Amino acid sequence: MAARTKTTKDRPSYRCTECGWQTAKWLGRCPECQAWGTVEEYGAPAVRTTAPGRVTSSALPIGQVDGRSATARTTGVPELDRVLGGGLVPGAVVLVAGEPGVGKSTLLLDVAAKSASDEHRTLYVTGEESASQVRLRADRIKAIDDHLYLAAETDLAAVLGHLDAVKPSLLILDSVQTVASPEIDGAPGGMAQVREVAGALIRASKERGMSTLLVGHVTKDGAIAGPRLLEHLVDVVLHFEGDRHARLRLVRGVKNRYGTTDEVGCFELHDEGITGLADPSGLFLTRRAEPVPGTCLTVTLEGRRPLVAEVQALTVDSQIPSPRRTTSGLETSRVSMMLAVLEQRGRISALGKRDIYSATVGGVKLSEPAADLAVALALASAASDTPLPKNLVAIGEVGLAGEVRRVTGVQRRLAEAHRLGFTHALVPGDPGKIPAGMKVLEVSDIGDALRVLPRSRRREAPRDEEGRR
């Protein structure tokens, strides 16, 4: 009874300041004396506060802080350095996430070998493969170096022990979901384990001035697996993207405390490993002697890098009541919008009753609105079986009213197209400075853009019951 009385006394309760009536919860009006606003809390436990402690380092004016220790060091892979903002900063923790088989381990093993030197050792810890399996891949991609150390561990304490023994400047852990701490309950890959492993490695990186690359798994939706806290704790988050049936791979910066997040690194995955592509536009084009109906070129911006890409479309008579709409590398919703705009604003009604197939070349994904005009022209060219003029690129966003809107980076897009030999371009109004020798046609709506189709070669589209095309 004494213990119960003590617990009740420590529990917060409420009392009327007028009549002394007590209750376990707050009320706006005292039911005993009918007074308003007199019920107040009393008997609450004391609030604990943290006493000031000894500081580890004195606070300095920001201008007196030495920033030389945070100078980035190259990884040996220029395309990855571009995304990181110049290289790896000592003490930085980078999370690299991507789908299985996209090439994460291959790229990081190549980085481990190229960044290893006499002054900077590299430790590659694998939790998904054996050491001999990693050695076979290293032989295949020629990633062998005397200063690259390899260990196969799934215990966090053992990983920290390797850090004391090797004293590396770069740690690569493949992957963070396979390592577990025996002091934390739960299976490897669980939220508690991932949080503990990441926290311990981040502390070790900051204390030692060691750069760390963590490989992370993704869910079936493409999001990084594990707690969202993991993305907040690390300094840089990189997404490794690419179609496993195509050669192109993109490394996109999602978070970067040491640089911008609008840079993209382009890589080509092949049998001998993975190599950076300083000029990847050739992967997205099909060189032909004569133009083909249903194709149109555009210039997309991946981060700040302009890439010339090709959009292809094919229309055939449908054999079923509901025509097919198939896309590859394009957003289905935006293609459907372009079909509606062409039918209503462009007066091309033949598209509604035909099977439509649209795709990009080389596995590139076009999601920005600047590709709308190229998609619309490719569909119109396929419907009329009329090829667009040779060496033409189309840039612009198309609205539901049929207007062609301005997009960002038009000058950079035109400069890239001119560099690759394209001489004509369709752009929205006021494109800015135009490269010398390039003919640019400013269009205000989809009707103006459709006039580039040669009328003499345009095939008559089927007419509907009202005589419209």
Order of alpha helices (4+ residues) and beta strands (2+ residues): alpha-beta-beta-beta-alpha-beta-alpha-beta-alpha-beta-alpha-beta-alpha-beta-alpha-beta-beta-beta-beta-beta-beta-beta-alpha-beta-alpha-beta-beta-beta-alpha-beta-beta-alpha
